Amino acid sequence: MPSARIGEPVVAGFPPVAVVTDSTAALTAEEAAAAGVTVVPLHVLIDNEEFTEGVDVEPAQVIEAIRKNRRVSTSRPSPAVLLDRYERLAAGGAQAVVSAHLSGQLSGTCDGATLAAREAPVPVDVVDTASTGLALGYAVLAAARGAGGAGSAGSGGRGEDSEASDAGDASDAGERARRLGEEIRSRCARTTVLCYVHSLDQLRRGGRIGAAASLLGSALAIKPIIALTRGHVEPVARLRTSGRALARLTDLAVESVEALRAEAAVGVGVDGATSGAAGGEDAVGSGAGGHGAVVTPAEDAPHGNAPDPSSTASSSAEPVAGGVRIAVHHADALERAERLAADLRERCAVPAGEGGEPVPPPVQVRELPAVLAVHLGPGTIAVVVAPA
């Protein structure tokens, strides 16, 4: 599978602020290219053989390796690789970079980015999003739109006085990168990610179970729901059967959607401020239930993930009904994920005008990135509820 814009400048000279993320953001190659986002891959190790997420390893290979009891782990991109990406973007005309990555409590990727930023030829704002998966991906896509993205008007057609303004432009770009970084943090903080874990084995082996370690002493039949709260894994609920756990997961996701819409209705913006306007599809609020960010730990993840061919997922570029984005990730559990997505479309439909049919929101169904699958295991289903 082709990688999603790994290290390539968007277009020579565009945009003044470049956006970089890692493969745990679960963006397809097409999404990253259209938005002008550079994706740096993490790595999967199977029996000590290293593979690059989105290039030469697929989620299905990880699931097969886990089921065969092979040794499976993950690793971050090196600071040298990240620095190479920043240097390429600067050479292509970027005057600053915002580099947003998965939770620093789950991976050393942000540490590597911080080291690389010190040597970069342009200012780099490194963002620890305390998130991952499409919770991170949606925030990055929004930031890319604000940065100018691929195909946006940029510095073309500059006049003969442009050289005199280069220093000011660079300073402005650095401040713009910082503001975009704050927007990404805020969006991720207002995104809820809940996860049904079929088995705690992979979380335990990977050492990223955090406060959810309390679940390990439970009966083997327990089916937990976990969340990533402030960057680390927290237990949310414990159910006796998969059916009850998935029903509870759906209920919690619906509650999160309703909470975001309620805050949007009073004009709570991405920065948490209340606007004068009544809520619109671009107004956002905070995630419900205090889950506040993401779910799933991983030191690497996929990049350039293609949507499941049998999925009814909509493109992230499509209009968002009711001011929210909803996604369902799965690890070799497509049928269950599709059923859950259908339930969410029905239960989260936006009331139409008098006599009209309710409008269901788009719900993307996408495989869990390979690196996240390493840490969560087969059968996992995660729901992302993010501000539009």
C-alpha positions as CSV (number, residue, x, y, z in Angstrom):
1,M,0.0,0.0,0.0
2,P,1.4,3.4,-0.9
3,S,2.5,5.6,2.0
4,A,0.7,8.8,2.7
5,R,3.0,11.6,1.6
6,I,5.9,10.4,3.7
7,G,8.3,13.3,3.8
8,E,7.3,15.0,0.6
9,P,6.6,18.7,0.5
10,V,3.0,19.4,-0.6
11,V,3.8,21.7,-3.5
12,A,7.1,23.6,-4.0
13,G,6.5,27.0,-2.3
14,F,3.3,26.0,-0.6
15,P,2.1,26.3,2.1
16,P,4.0,28.7,4.4
17,V,3.1,26.4,7.3
18,A,3.5,22.7,6.7
19,V,1.6,20.1,8.7
20,V,3.3,16.8,9.8
21,T,1.7,13.9,11.6
22,D,2.5,10.2,12.2
23,S,0.9,7.1,10.8
24,T,-1.2,6.5,13.9
25,A,-3.5,9.3,12.6
26,A,-5.0,6.6,10.3
27,L,-5.2,8.9,7.3
28,T,-5.4,7.3,3.8
29,A,-2.8,8.3,1.3
30,E,-5.6,10.2,-0.6
31,E,-6.7,12.2,2.4
32,A,-3.1,13.2,3.3
33,A,-2.3,14.2,-0.2
34,A,-5.5,16.2,-0.7
35,A,-4.9,18.1,2.6
36,G,-1.2,18.5,2.0
37,V,-0.2,16.6,5.2
38,T,3.1,14.9,5.5
39,V,2.8,11.5,7.3
40,V,5.8,10.0,9.1
41,P,5.5,6.2,9.6
42,L,6.0,4.3,12.8
43,H,7.2,0.7,12.7
44,V,6.0,-2.8,13.5
45,L,8.4,-5.6,14.5
46,I,7.4,-9.2,14.0
47,D,9.9,-11.7,15.4
48,N,12.5,-8.8,15.4
49,E,12.0,-8.1,11.7
50,E,11.1,-4.4,11.2
51,F,8.3,-3.3,8.9
52,T,7.2,0.3,8.0
53,E,3.6,1.1,8.7
54,G,1.7,1.9,5.5
55,V,4.6,0.7,3.3
56,D,5.3,-3.0,3.8
57,V,3.0,-4.2,6.6
58,E,-0.8,-4.3,6.8
59,P,-3.1,-4.7,9.8
60,A,-4.1,-8.2,8.6
61,Q,-0.4,-9.3,8.9
62,V,-0.3,-8.0,12.5
63,I,-3.5,-9.8,13.4
64,E,-2.2,-13.0,11.9
65,A,1.1,-12.7,13.7
66,I,-0.7,-12.2,17.1
67,R,-2.9,-15.2,16.6
68,K,0.1,-17.3,15.8
69,N,1.8,-16.1,19.0
70,R,4.7,-14.5,17.2
71,R,6.6,-11.7,18.9
72,V,5.0,-8.4,17.8
73,S,6.0,-5.0,19.0
74,T,6.3,-1.4,17.7
75,S,8.9,1.4,17.5
76,R,8.8,5.1,16.9
77,P,10.4,7.0,13.9
78,S,13.9,8.2,14.7
79,P,14.8,11.9,15.3
80,A,16.9,11.7,12.1
81,V,13.9,10.6,10.0
82,L,11.8,13.4,11.4
83,L,14.5,16.0,10.9
84,D,14.8,14.8,7.2
85,R,11.1,15.5,6.8
86,Y,11.3,19.0,8.3
87,E,14.4,19.8,6.1
88,R,12.6,18.6,2.9
89,L,9.5,20.8,3.7
90,A,11.7,23.8,4.4
91,A,13.5,23.2,1.1
92,G,10.1,23.1,-0.6
93,G,9.3,26.6,0.8
94,A,7.7,26.0,4.2
95,Q,8.6,28.7,6.7
96,A,7.3,26.8,9.7
97,V,6.1,23.4,10.6
98,V,3.4,22.1,13.0
99,S,4.2,18.5,13.9
100,A,1.4,16.7,15.7
101,H,1.7,13.2,17.1
102,L,0.1,10.6,19.3
103,S,0.2,10.8,23.0
104,G,3.6,11.1,24.6
105,Q,2.5,8.8,27.4
106,L,2.1,6.0,24.8
107,S,5.1,6.6,22.5
108,G,8.4,8.4,22.3
109,T,7.4,10.0,18.9
110,C,6.9,13.4,20.4
111,D,10.3,13.2,22.1
112,G,12.0,12.4,18.8
113,A,10.1,15.2,17.1
114,T,11.3,17.7,19.8
115,L,14.9,16.6,19.3
116,A,14.6,17.0,15.5
117,A,12.9,20.4,15.9
118,R,16.0,21.8,17.6
119,E,18.1,21.1,14.4
120,A,15.4,22.1,11.9
121,P,16.0,25.1,9.6
122,V,12.6,26.5,10.3
123,P,10.5,26.8,13.5
124,V,8.7,23.5,14.4
125,D,5.9,23.5,16.9
126,V,5.7,19.9,18.2
127,V,2.2,18.9,19.5
128,D,1.6,16.1,21.9
129,T,-2.0,15.6,21.2
130,A,-2.7,13.0,23.9
131,S,-4.6,11.2,21.2
132,T,-4.3,8.8,18.2
133,G,-6.3,7.2,15.4
134,L,-8.8,9.3,13.5
135,A,-9.2,11.5,16.6
136,L,-5.7,12.7,15.7
137,G,-6.4,12.5,12.0
138,Y,-9.5,14.7,12.0
139,A,-7.7,17.4,14.1
140,V,-4.7,17.3,11.7
141,L,-6.9,17.6,8.6
142,A,-8.6,20.7,10.2
143,A,-5.3,22.2,10.9
144,A,-4.1,21.6,7.3
145,R,-7.1,23.5,6.0
146,G,-6.0,26.4,8.3
147,A,-2.4,26.1,7.1
148,G,-3.3,26.5,3.5
149,G,-3.1,22.8,2.4
150,A,-2.5,21.4,-1.0
151,G,-4.0,23.4,-3.8
152,S,-4.6,26.6,-1.6
153,A,-3.4,29.9,-2.7
154,G,0.0,30.7,-1.2
155,S,3.1,32.7,-2.0
156,G,2.9,32.6,-5.7
157,G,3.1,35.8,-7.7
158,R,5.2,37.7,-5.1
159,G,6.5,41.0,-6.2
160,E,10.0,42.5,-6.2
161,D,9.6,43.6,-2.6
162,S,9.1,40.1,-1.3
163,E,12.7,39.6,-0.2
164,A,12.4,42.5,2.2
165,S,9.4,40.8,3.9
166,D,10.9,37.3,4.2
167,A,12.0,37.8,7.8
168,G,8.6,39.1,8.8
169,D,6.9,36.3,6.9
170,A,9.0,33.7,8.7
171,S,8.1,35.2,12.1
172,D,4.4,35.2,11.1
173,A,4.6,31.6,10.0
174,G,6.1,30.5,13.3
175,E,3.3,32.2,15.2
176,R,0.8,30.7,12.8
177,A,2.2,27.2,13.4
178,R,1.9,27.8,17.1
179,R,-1.8,28.8,16.8
180,L,-2.5,25.8,14.6
181,G,-0.8,23.6,17.2
182,E,-3.1,25.0,19.9
183,E,-6.1,24.3,17.6
184,I,-5.0,20.7,17.2
185,R,-4.6,20.3,21.0
186,S,-8.0,21.8,21.6
187,R,-9.8,19.6,19.0
188,C,-8.2,16.4,20.4
189,A,-9.1,17.4,23.9
190,R,-12.7,17.8,22.8
191,T,-12.7,14.4,21.0
192,T,-14.0,11.3,22.7
193,V,-12.6,7.9,21.8
194,L,-14.0,4.8,23.4
195,C,-12.8,1.3,22.8
196,Y,-14.2,-2.2,23.2
197,V,-11.2,-4.5,23.8
198,H,-12.0,-8.2,23.1
199,S,-9.0,-9.3,25.2
200,L,-6.6,-7.4,27.5
201,D,-3.6,-9.6,26.5
202,Q,-2.0,-7.2,24.1
203,L,-2.4,-4.2,26.3
204,R,-0.8,-6.2,29.2
205,R,2.1,-7.4,27.0
206,G,2.7,-3.9,25.6
207,G,2.8,-2.3,29.1
208,R,0.5,0.5,28.1
209,I,-2.6,-0.5,30.1
210,G,-2.2,2.3,32.7
211,A,-5.0,2.6,35.1
212,A,-6.9,-0.1,33.2
213,A,-4.5,-2.5,34.9
214,S,-7.3,-2.9,37.5
215,L,-9.2,-4.9,35.0
216,L,-6.5,-7.6,34.9
217,G,-7.7,-9.2,38.1
218,S,-11.2,-9.6,36.7
219,A,-12.7,-12.7,35.5
220,L,-11.4,-13.9,32.1
221,A,-14.8,-13.5,30.6
222,I,-14.9,-9.7,31.3
223,K,-15.3,-7.5,28.2
224,P,-13.9,-4.0,29.0
225,I,-14.5,-0.6,27.5
226,I,-11.6,1.7,27.9
227,A,-10.8,5.3,26.9
228,L,-7.7,7.4,26.5
229,T,-8.0,10.1,29.0
230,R,-5.4,12.9,29.1
231,G,-3.2,10.7,27.0
232,H,-3.4,7.4,29.0
233,V,-5.6,4.4,29.1
234,E,-8.5,4.4,31.6
235,P,-11.2,1.8,32.3
236,V,-14.7,3.0,31.6
237,A,-16.9,-0.1,32.0
238,R,-16.8,-3.9,32.5
239,L,-19.4,-6.1,30.9
240,R,-19.9,-9.9,31.0
241,T,-20.6,-10.4,27.3
242,S,-19.4,-9.0,24.0
243,G,-23.0,-8.1,23.1
244,R,-23.6,-6.1,26.3
245,A,-20.2,-4.4,25.9
246,L,-20.9,-3.3,22.3
247,A,-24.3,-2.1,23.3
248,R,-22.8,0.0,26.1
249,L,-20.1,1.3,23.7
250,T,-22.9,2.5,21.4
251,D,-24.7,4.2,24.2
252,L,-21.6,6.0,25.3
253,A,-20.8,7.2,21.8
254,V,-24.4,8.5,21.4
255,E,-24.0,10.4,24.7
256,S,-20.8,11.9,23.4
257,V,-22.4,13.0,20.1
258,E,-25.3,14.6,22.1
259,A,-22.8,16.5,24.3
260,L,-20.9,17.9,21.4
261,R,-24.1,19.0,19.7
262,A,-25.3,20.7,22.9
263,E,-22.2,22.7,23.2
264,A,-22.2,23.6,19.5
265,A,-25.8,24.9,20.0
266,V,-24.5,27.5,22.4
267,G,-21.6,28.4,20.2
268,V,-18.6,26.8,22.1
269,G,-15.7,27.1,19.7
270,V,-12.6,25.0,19.1
271,D,-10.7,27.2,21.6
272,G,-13.4,26.7,24.2
273,A,-14.7,30.2,23.9
274,T,-18.4,31.0,23.4
275,S,-19.2,32.8,20.2
276,G,-22.1,35.1,19.7
277,A,-23.6,33.0,17.0
278,A,-25.9,30.1,17.6
279,G,-24.3,26.8,17.1
280,G,-23.4,25.7,13.6
281,E,-21.7,22.8,12.0
282,D,-18.3,24.4,12.6
283,A,-18.9,25.0,16.3
284,V,-17.5,22.4,18.6
285,G,-17.5,21.5,22.2
286,S,-16.0,19.0,24.6
287,G,-16.4,15.3,24.5
288,A,-19.0,13.8,26.7
289,G,-18.5,11.7,29.8
290,G,-15.1,13.2,30.6
291,H,-13.2,10.8,28.3
292,G,-11.6,13.7,26.6
293,A,-9.4,12.3,23.9
294,V,-8.6,9.0,22.5
295,V,-8.4,5.4,23.0
296,T,-5.7,2.9,22.2
297,P,-2.0,2.8,22.9
298,A,0.6,2.4,20.3
299,E,4.1,3.3,19.6
300,D,3.5,3.1,15.9
301,A,0.6,3.0,13.7
302,P,-0.4,2.8,10.2
303,H,-0.3,5.3,7.7
304,G,-1.9,5.4,4.4
305,N,-4.6,3.1,5.6
306,A,-7.2,2.4,2.9
307,P,-10.8,2.3,4.0
308,D,-12.3,-1.2,4.1
309,P,-13.6,-1.9,0.6
310,S,-16.8,-3.3,1.9
311,S,-17.4,-0.3,4.2
312,T,-20.0,2.4,3.6
313,A,-17.6,4.9,5.1
314,S,-17.9,8.4,3.7
315,S,-14.9,10.6,2.9
316,S,-13.8,13.0,5.6
317,A,-14.1,15.7,3.0
318,E,-17.9,15.3,2.9
319,P,-20.3,17.5,4.8
320,V,-20.7,16.6,8.5
321,A,-24.3,16.3,9.8
322,G,-25.0,17.9,13.1
323,G,-21.6,19.4,13.8
324,V,-19.7,16.1,14.6
325,R,-17.5,13.6,12.9
326,I,-17.9,9.9,13.8
327,A,-15.6,7.0,13.0
328,V,-15.5,3.4,13.9
329,H,-12.1,1.6,13.9
330,H,-11.9,-2.2,14.0
331,A,-9.2,-4.9,14.2
332,D,-10.5,-7.8,12.1
333,A,-14.1,-7.1,13.2
334,L,-15.6,-5.5,10.1
335,E,-19.1,-7.0,10.5
336,R,-19.5,-5.9,14.1
337,A,-18.1,-2.4,13.2
338,E,-20.5,-2.0,10.3
339,R,-23.4,-3.0,12.6
340,L,-22.3,-0.5,15.2
341,A,-21.9,2.2,12.6
342,A,-25.4,1.6,11.3
343,D,-26.8,1.9,14.9
344,L,-24.9,5.2,15.3
345,R,-26.3,6.6,12.0
346,E,-29.8,5.8,13.1
347,R,-29.5,7.0,16.7
348,C,-27.5,10.2,15.8
349,A,-29.6,11.3,12.9
350,V,-30.3,15.0,12.8
351,P,-34.0,16.0,12.9
352,A,-35.1,17.4,9.6
353,G,-37.6,20.2,9.0
354,E,-41.3,19.6,9.4
355,G,-42.3,16.5,7.5
356,G,-38.7,15.7,6.5
357,E,-36.8,12.5,7.1
358,P,-34.0,12.6,9.8
359,V,-30.6,13.1,8.3
360,P,-28.1,10.4,9.4
361,P,-24.5,11.6,10.0
362,P,-21.7,10.1,8.0
363,V,-19.9,7.4,10.0
364,Q,-16.5,6.2,8.7
365,V,-15.6,2.6,9.2
366,R,-11.9,2.0,9.0
367,E,-9.4,-0.7,10.0
368,L,-7.5,0.1,13.1
369,P,-3.9,1.1,12.2
370,A,-1.5,-1.8,12.3
371,V,0.5,-0.3,15.2
372,L,-2.6,0.2,17.3
373,A,-3.7,-3.3,16.5
374,V,-0.5,-4.5,18.0
375,H,-1.4,-3.0,21.3
376,L,-5.1,-3.6,21.3
377,G,-5.4,-7.0,19.6
378,P,-7.9,-8.7,17.3
379,G,-11.6,-8.0,17.8
380,T,-11.1,-4.5,19.0
381,I,-13.6,-1.8,18.1
382,A,-13.1,1.9,18.8
383,V,-15.4,4.8,18.3
384,V,-14.2,8.3,17.6
385,V,-16.6,11.3,18.2
386,A,-14.9,14.5,17.1
387,P,-16.0,18.1,16.6
388,A,-16.6,19.1,13.0
